[in-house]
Amino acid sequence: MSATVVRGKGMAIRTPTGASDLGRAFVRAAQHDPLVKELWVTTRRDGTHLWLLIDRAGDEEERRLFGLLDLLDEQFPKSDFQLHLLNPASYTIDLHDVLPRDAKKIFAPAA
């Protein structure tokens, strides 16, 4: 199961553009972290869902990654969003099989 943190106060981001803006802001914060492999985004009635695929990580490393949400809280104070941290330590299947079918990839580091 993915670890999830829910953030938000008020109106949800309901447009793909808003979700993309939020996702790009998260990418700017996380892109140089060596654990980060891909970021995907979906939009639902309850807000924007960010799906972060990472390398195998421990609890402390996961908490550090969830801490990046503080930057989104500052930039998007009226937005509702959730981060789903997909850690291979928590799954026996390919992490891509966990993603919703309509998820859109917005970041993968250059090879």
URDA-V66854 format. One record per residue. SS is DSSP state (h for helix, s for strand, l for the rest). PSI is psi in whole degrees, 0 to 359 (* if undefined). Layout:
{{SS	PSI} {SS	PSI}}
This chain:
{{l	144} {l	146} {s	138} {s	136} {s	131} {s	130} {s	152} {l	157} {l	94} {l	217} {l	139} {l	152} {l	123} {l	358} {l	148} {h	325} {h	313} {h	319} {h	320} {h	318} {h	314} {h	316} {h	316} {h	323} {h	320} {h	321} {h	316} {h	323} {h	328} {h	348} {l	335} {l	1} {l	127} {l	342} {l	336} {s	126} {s	314} {s	152} {s	129} {s	158} {s	144} {s	158} {s	133} {s	176} {l	328} {l	9} {s	200} {s	137} {s	123} {s	130} {s	104} {s	113} {s	128} {s	167} {l	165} {l	130} {l	155} {l	177} {h	317} {h	320} {h	322} {h	316} {h	321} {h	317} {h	318} {h	332} {l	338} {l	342} {h	337} {h	323} {h	321} {h	322} {h	321} {h	318} {h	329} {l	65} {l	340} {l	13} {l	147} {l	129} {s	158} {s	143} {s	124} {s	111} {s	113} {s	102} {s	125} {h	342} {h	342} {h	359} {l	153} {l	3} {l	167} {l	133} {h	333} {h	336} {h	346} {l	334} {l	143} {l	151} {l	330} {l	9} {l	142} {s	127} {s	129} {s	354} {s	136} {s	130} {l	151} {l	140} {l	*}}
